[in-house]
Amino acid sequence: MAKAWNFITKNQYENCSYNDTVGHPPSAWIINPDFDAVGGKYDPDPMIHRYWKQDGGDPQAVVEMTPTEKSVVDAAELPNDKINVKNQLIIDFADYIKSRYDDSVRMFFVEVYDNMGGTAKGLIDDYNTWVETVGDYYTIIANSIDSAANKTALDAISWDFTSFDGTDPLLTIQTLLNS
């Protein structure tokens, strides 16, 4: 369900911009916490615009929301914020694994596992255990995101996959073939 959007001119707020993707003049940008799709397009920067509202009936006037109004917006947007944070977590998790072992190497490990001897299987098992450990960490962070009670708690969640660099078995195809 699309909600009504309010617009102000960009000279009302320093450094704001709005790309003219839905037929509105390029000098307009979106305010109020309603960021549903209009014509399949979304507010390009809802976090900046999240806490601004139209001042009275004047479409050219804008004011920042009060702390109480901000908390109402944060509560309403918390489910979407959680989705956005989890999406970033997924990207970071996948990027981390790929940065250590590219797709072709990981596929090689899968393809040759059943045809390798005990030592090689043990090396791949070590790799699999490492990936599962990183995955367990991902799950802990994802659960923390799901259980965040408010935006402050959600914003406090962080992660660092590089903490697993030291436990990476550093398995290579060459090492596997020489085992």
Secondary structure as UniProt FT lines:
FT   STRAND          6..9
FT   HELIX           10..12
FT   TURN            14..15
FT   TURN            26..27
FT   STRAND          28..31
FT   TURN            39..40
FT   HELIX           46..49
FT   TURN            50..51
FT   STRAND          52..54
FT   TURN            56..57
FT   TURN            59..60
FT   STRAND          62..64
FT   HELIX           67..100
FT   HELIX           103..112
FT   HELIX           113..115
FT   HELIX           118..147
FT   HELIX           151..155
FT   HELIX           161..167
FT   HELIX           173..177
//
